[in-house]
Amino acid sequence: MTAPGSGSTSPLHEGPPAGVGSGPSRNPASAVYGTVLAGSLIATEGARDSVDVPRMLVLVLVTQLVYWLAHVYADLVGQRIRTGRRPHRADVRELLREEWSLVAASYGPLIAVGAAHLLGFRANTAVLAGLWATTAVLVLWSVVAGRRGRMRGAELALYAVLSGAFGCALVALKTLLH
């Protein structure tokens, strides 16, 4: 499948490499997007004066589900516009599986928030745990991408630092909003 609405057959929009095919790595771009979305939602919801952690966890997960369905819908409409044909059920099922990475990518940050909450940490600390988990996941994705792109040394380190800076920006957003 191609990226939603892209119609491209460039190598950037090909399927995952051999050995990659389940969980968030099934569609890395969607997983990265889902990680950023989860972090953004945790940051904005966590900036409230009174954070209800269980409510926030449900809100983030439901929002991820809505975005997942929106991505599937947009891709199906885009394919219909591009090809003029109605998608088969198998196409819809495959697209639902492929885009699930957007939801699955939220698990790490949400588990960090939930675990901190269950361990008795204050809501603000639980939110920060989720944001730092988001940052760690973004850095991990950049290292995987960099290694697959044959980056080494300083180039790989810079790529990871820039991805980490994106995560740190989410922490700063939460801090500024609070």
C-alpha positions in Angstrom: 0.0 0.0 0.0 1.1 3.6 -0.5 1.0 6.4 1.9 -2.5 7.9 2.2 -3.2 10.0 -0.8 0.3 9.8 -2.2 -0.2 7.5 -5.2 3.6 7.2 -5.1 5.6 4.1 -5.9 8.8 5.6 -4.6 11.0 3.5 -2.3 9.9 5.8 0.6 6.4 4.4 0.3 7.1 0.7 -0.2 6.2 -1.9 2.4 8.4 -2.8 5.3 11.7 -4.6 4.7 11.9 -8.3 5.0 11.5 -9.5 8.5 9.3 -6.5 9.5 5.6 -7.0 9.4 3.8 -6.9 12.7 3.1 -4.3 15.4 4.2 -0.8 14.9 7.0 -1.8 12.5 4.4 -2.9 10.0 4.0 0.7 9.0 6.8 2.7 10.5 5.6 6.1 9.2 2.2 5.5 10.8 3.8 4.4 14.0 6.0 7.5 14.2 2.9 9.7 13.5 1.0 7.7 16.2 3.9 8.3 18.7 3.9 12.0 18.1 0.1 12.1 18.3 0.1 10.3 21.6 2.7 12.5 23.0 0.9 15.7 21.8 -2.3 14.5 23.4 -0.6 13.5 26.7 1.1 17.0 26.7 -2.0 19.0 26.1 -4.3 16.9 28.4 -1.6 16.7 31.0 -1.4 20.5 31.1 -4.8 20.8 32.7 -4.9 22.1 36.3 -6.5 18.9 37.5 -5.4 15.8 35.5 -7.6 12.7 35.8 -5.1 10.1 34.7 -7.5 7.3 33.9 -9.7 9.8 31.9 -6.6 11.0 30.0 -5.6 7.4 29.2 -9.0 6.7 27.7 -9.1 10.0 25.9 -5.7 9.4 24.3 -6.6 5.9 23.2 -10.0 6.9 21.8 -8.4 9.8 19.9 -5.8 7.4 18.5 -8.6 5.1 17.4 -10.4 8.0 15.7 -7.2 9.1 13.9 -6.7 5.4 12.8 -10.1 5.3 11.3 -9.6 8.7 9.7 -6.4 7.5 8.0 -8.1 4.4 6.7 -11.1 6.4 5.5 -8.8 9.0 3.8 -6.8 6.3 2.1 -9.9 4.4 0.9 -11.4 7.7 -0.5 -8.0 8.6 -2.1 -7.7 5.2 -3.7 -11.3 5.4 -5.1 -10.6 8.8 -6.6 -7.3 7.6 -8.1 -8.5 4.3 -9.4 -12.2 4.7 -9.8 -12.8 1.2 -8.3 -14.5 0.2 -5.1 -12.2 -1.4 -2.6 -12.6 -5.1 -1.9 -13.1 -6.3 1.7 -9.7 -7.8 1.7 -8.2 -4.3 0.7 -10.1 -2.7 3.6 -8.9 -5.4 6.1 -5.3 -5.0 4.9 -5.5 -1.2 5.2 -7.0 -1.5 8.7 -4.1 -3.8 9.7 -1.5 -1.6 8.1 -2.7 1.6 9.7 -3.1 -0.1 13.2 0.5 1.0 13.8 -0.8 4.5 14.5 -2.7 3.1 17.6 -0.1 0.6 18.6 2.5 3.3 18.8 0.7 4.9 21.7 1.0 1.8 24.0 4.5 2.7 25.3 3.7 6.2 26.4 0.3 5.2 27.7 1.9 2.3 29.7 4.4 4.7 31.2 1.7 7.1 32.3 -0.5 4.3 33.7 2.4 2.6 35.5 3.6 5.8 37.1 0.0 6.5 38.2 -0.4 3.0 39.6 2.9 3.3 41.5 1.4 6.3 43.3 3.2 9.1 41.5 1.4 12.4 41.2 -0.4 13.0 37.9 2.2 15.6 36.7 4.9 13.0 37.2 2.9 10.3 35.4 2.4 12.8 32.5 6.1 13.5 32.3 6.8 9.8 32.4 4.6 9.4 29.3 6.3 12.3 27.6 9.8 11.0 28.3 8.7 7.6 27.0 7.4 9.3 23.8 10.8 10.9 23.5 12.6 7.6 23.9 10.4 5.9 21.3 11.1 8.7 18.8 14.8 8.4 19.4 14.5 4.6 19.0 12.7 5.1 15.7 15.3 7.5 14.4 18.1 5.0 15.3 16.3 2.2 13.5 15.8 4.5 10.5 19.3 5.7 10.6 20.8 2.3 10.8 18.7 1.0 7.9 19.8 4.1 6.0 23.4 3.1 6.8 24.0 6.1 9.0 27.0 5.8 11.3 28.8 7.9 13.9 28.1 11.6 14.1 25.4 11.5 11.4 23.4 8.9 13.3 23.9 10.7 16.6 22.7 14.0 15.1 19.7 12.2 13.7 18.8 10.7 17.1 19.4 14.1 18.9 17.1 15.9 16.4 14.4 13.2 17.0 14.9 13.6 20.8 14.5 17.3 20.4 11.1 16.7 18.9 10.2 14.7 22.0 11.6 17.4 24.3 9.5 20.0 22.4 6.4 18.0 23.6 7.7 18.2 27.2 8.2 21.9 26.7 4.7 22.2 25.3 3.3 20.6 28.4 5.3 22.8 30.6 4.3 26.0 28.8 0.6 25.1 28.8 0.7 24.3 32.5 
